[in-house]
Amino acid sequence: MDDDIERLGQLLLAMCDVDVETAEYHELRVQLLREFVRLRAGQNLLERLRPIQDQVDRMGARDPDFDLKSFLDDGWE
């Protein structure tokens, strides 16, 4: 989970004075998850993939000579 979301969740729990063992906590958790899903569904696929595409772009061009099998084999040694 994103650190900001985690901090916001902790802050919300503290402000609501909710014990994590109660049904109230579980209901609050369900409501938060529903809101995250609702917001996520509002984005189209290209918007959701943009951060991943940006990371790939920052990695640079793919090395055509890269041998994945050799790389993985070396990691086992």
C-alpha positions as CSV (number, residue, x, y, z in Angstrom):
1,M,0.0,0.0,0.0
2,D,1.2,3.5,-0.7
3,D,2.9,5.2,2.3
4,D,0.6,8.2,2.0
5,I,-2.5,6.1,2.0
6,E,-1.2,4.1,5.0
7,R,-0.5,7.3,6.9
8,L,-4.0,8.7,6.0
9,G,-5.6,5.5,7.1
10,Q,-3.7,5.6,10.5
11,L,-4.7,9.2,10.9
12,L,-8.3,8.5,10.2
13,L,-8.3,5.6,12.7
14,A,-6.8,7.8,15.3
15,M,-9.3,10.6,14.7
16,C,-12.2,8.1,14.8
17,D,-10.8,6.5,17.9
18,V,-11.5,3.0,16.4
19,D,-10.2,-0.2,18.0
20,V,-8.9,-2.5,15.2
21,E,-10.6,-5.5,16.9
22,T,-14.1,-4.1,16.5
23,A,-16.7,-4.4,13.8
24,E,-16.6,-0.6,13.4
25,Y,-12.9,-0.9,12.3
26,H,-13.8,-3.6,9.7
27,E,-16.7,-1.5,8.4
28,L,-14.4,1.5,8.1
29,R,-11.8,-0.6,6.3
30,V,-14.5,-1.8,3.8
31,Q,-15.7,1.7,3.2
32,L,-12.1,2.9,2.5
33,L,-11.5,0.0,0.1
34,R,-14.8,0.7,-1.7
35,E,-13.7,4.3,-2.1
36,F,-10.3,3.4,-3.5
37,V,-11.9,1.0,-5.9
38,R,-14.5,3.6,-7.0
39,L,-11.7,6.2,-7.6
40,R,-9.6,3.7,-9.4
41,A,-12.5,2.7,-11.7
42,G,-12.9,6.3,-12.6
43,Q,-9.5,6.3,-14.3
44,N,-9.2,4.9,-17.8
45,L,-6.6,2.2,-18.4
46,L,-4.1,4.6,-20.1
47,E,-4.1,6.8,-17.0
48,R,-3.5,3.9,-14.7
49,L,-0.7,2.6,-16.9
50,R,1.1,5.9,-17.3
51,P,3.2,5.7,-14.1
52,I,4.5,2.3,-15.2
53,Q,5.2,3.5,-18.7
54,D,7.1,6.4,-17.3
55,Q,9.3,4.1,-15.2
56,V,10.0,2.0,-18.2
57,D,11.0,5.1,-20.2
58,R,13.4,6.1,-17.5
59,M,15.1,2.7,-17.6
60,G,16.3,3.5,-21.1
61,A,16.5,1.4,-24.2
62,R,16.4,-2.4,-24.0
63,D,19.8,-4.1,-24.4
64,P,19.4,-6.4,-27.4
65,D,22.3,-8.6,-26.2
66,F,20.9,-9.2,-22.7
67,D,20.6,-12.9,-21.9
68,L,18.0,-13.4,-19.2
69,K,18.9,-17.1,-18.7
70,S,22.5,-16.3,-18.0
71,F,21.6,-13.4,-15.7
72,L,19.3,-15.7,-13.7
73,D,21.8,-18.5,-13.7
74,D,24.5,-16.2,-12.3
75,G,22.1,-15.2,-9.5
76,W,21.9,-18.8,-8.3
77,E,25.6,-19.2,-8.0
